[in-house]
C-alpha cells in the first residue's frame, strides 16, 4: 500500500515540471506561428508573381530581358509591353555602386574605431552611427530631394534626378549598417592575433592590414552583403530622387527606375486581377527571391569564414 | 541517394503547390466575396487621391449634419478604389477614370456616380518664357518629338518631361486627350503624386508636367494656355478646354441607405456650389457637354 502511494507521489508531475512543459509548448507554438507566416508570405508572393506567366501567358524571357515597360500598352503583335530589364538593371546598378562606394568608408571608420582611436573617440562615433541607423528612410529621401538633387543638377547638369542621386542617397543610408557590422567583425578578431603580430615586430599598420583585416574578411563581406540587401529593398528614399523612368540608363545622370520604385508607384493605380497588377507582383517576387539570394550568400560566407578560423 | 530523392520529391511538391496557386487567383485574393452593409453607420471610401481632399471635406460637412454616421475617406489610387469596391470590402470606390477603362473590373456590376468634373492643365517651370502651346506642340513634347524649348521659340534649354505614374488617373486622362490611341509615349520621369509634381516642376529648370486646376499654386510654377484657350472652369464647361474628366464614386450595385444619403448630399446644391469650386473642381450642373467612357463628347 505504502509503496504504491510513494510511487504515485514520485511519478506525479511537479509544478516546476508542468511549467517546464508549458514553456516548451509556448515557444514551440511561437516558432510554428512564425514558420507558417514565412511559408504563407512566400507562397502568396511567389504564386501571385507566377500568375503573370501562367494565366496571363507572358513569356518569362520577354519579361526578364525585355526593355520596354508600358504595362498599359501592347506592341504590334498584341503582346503587352512588360519588359522588366530596365528596373532590374536599375536596381542592381544603384545597389552595387552605392555599396562599392560605401564599403571603403565603412571599413575605414570601423578600423578607426576598433584599432586606432581611444575609447572616447570610439564612443562618440558609435553614437553617431547609431543615430544614422535610426533616421527613417523618408527623411533621407527628403534630404535627397532638397539637397542632393539640386546639387547634382548644378554641378553635373541634367535634371538632377537620376542614378547618381540615388547612389548618393543610398550610400549615406547603408554606410552606418556596413560600418557597425564591420566593427563587430573587427572586434571578433581574437586579441591573440594582434599580440602575436606585435610581438614579432609588426607596426600597428602592418598588424591591421596583414592580420586583423585579413582575418575579418568574412565578417566584412557579410557586412557589405547586408548593406547590399538593405539598399536593394529600399523604396521610398530612392523613389524620391531616382526620377522613375523605366529605361536602361545611358549614363550616371540619366533618370532610371528600380524594382521598388515601380512597385510603390504602381500598386495603387492597378486593379486586382489585371495584367498590370500581376506584373507588379512578379517584380515583388524578383525582389523576394533576390533577398533570399543575399541571405544564401551571407550564409556561404559565414561557413567559409568558420573553416578558416579552425585551420 | 535517399537524400536526393527527398530533395527531388519536395521540389516537385513545392512546384505543384506554386503552380496551383498561380493559376487560381481566388486563393490569394478576396475578389467578390466581401459583404458590405449599406445601412451601416461606418462608411468606408477608398480610391483616387485626386478626389480624396474633396471627399474628405464633404464628409466633414456631412458628419456635422449626421453625427451618427462615421465616414472614413482613404487614398490608395483609382485602381485600389475600383478593386476594393468590386470586392465588396468598401462601400464607395473613388476613381478618376471610368471603370470600363480598367482591366480586371467588371463595370456591369458597379454603378457609376459622377460627382464632379476636374480640368487638367499643362504646367511649366515659371522661368520658361513660353505662355502658349498648340495641342500639336503639346503632343510633340509628350511623345518626344520636340526636346528643346528653342524649337518652340523659347530659350535653348532641354525639355524635362515629368509624367505621373503609369496607370494613374491624371495620366490616363491627359494621354487620352493629348495623344492618339496606342501611340508610344516618351519614356520620361514619373512621379506618383500631385504634390511631388508641383515641387519638382517648381524647382527643375525647363520642366513640364500637368496638374488638376486646383493643384496649380505656389511659387515657381505656371500653367499654359493651349491654342490661346485659358485653363479656367468656363472653358471646360463648353468643352473649349479639352483636357477634363469626371470624378467618379462607384458603388457595387445600386447605392442604398446611408451610402445613397452621402452621395445625394455630395450632389446637392450646397456641396456642388460652394466646396467644389473653392477647391478647383467644376460642378456637374454647370457642364454644357457630356463625355462617355469612350471619350466622346456630346
Interface residues (C-beta under 8 A of the other chain):
Chain A: X43 X44 X46 X47 X48 X49 X50 X51 X53 X54 X55 X70 X71 X72 X73 X74 X145 X149 X150 X153 X159 X160 X161 X239 X240 X243 X244 X245 X246 X247 X255 X257 X264 X265 X266 X267 X268 X269 X270 X271 X272 X273 X274 X275 X276 X277
Chain B: X17 X18 X19 X20 X21 X22 X23 X25 X27 X28 X29 X31 X49 X75 X76 X77 X78 X79 X80 X82 X83 X86 X87 X102 X103 X104 X105 X160 X165 X166 X167 X168 X169 X182 X184 X185 X187 X188 X189 X190 X191 X192 X196 X199 X200 X203 X204 X205 X206 X207
